[in-house]
Amino acid sequence: MIDSRAVISPQAQLAADVQVGPFTVIGADVVIGPRTWIGPHAVINGPTRIGADNKIFQFASIGDAPQDKKYNGEPTRLEIEPRHHP
């Protein structure tokens, strides 16, 4: 289920069962795997790949430029693998 108040780029690819909370923004070049839950007010920018069975909690901001003083504008990407159960 995708909340009607979420904003999702037409260039994003979400599995059919991804859940997206209200006021979440998902940008272009984002791929989200099955059974993933995205809370309200999250921001996900690309290039980002999120595997299956993940949870991104409210107010998270991922996939943007690194917040490291050494970052100098180089291309980056974010990949989050599926959760592994013990």
C-alpha positions, 0 to 999 in steps of 0.5 A: 500500500502506498499512501496517497500523500506520498510523492514517488517519482515515475522513474522509481521502481517499487515491488508490488507489496512495498508499503509507503507512509504519508508524506514520504518522497521517493526520487528517481533511480530508486529500486525498493524490493518486496516486503519493504516498509517505508515510514512517514516523512522519509526521503529516499533519493537515488541512485539507491537500491533497497533489497527485500524485507527492510524497514526505513523508519519515519523521518529517515533521509537516505541516498543523498550526498554523504555528510562527510567533510571529505566528500567532494561531489564524487558520484555515490550510490547506496545499496541496502541488502535484505535483512537476515534473520538469525 
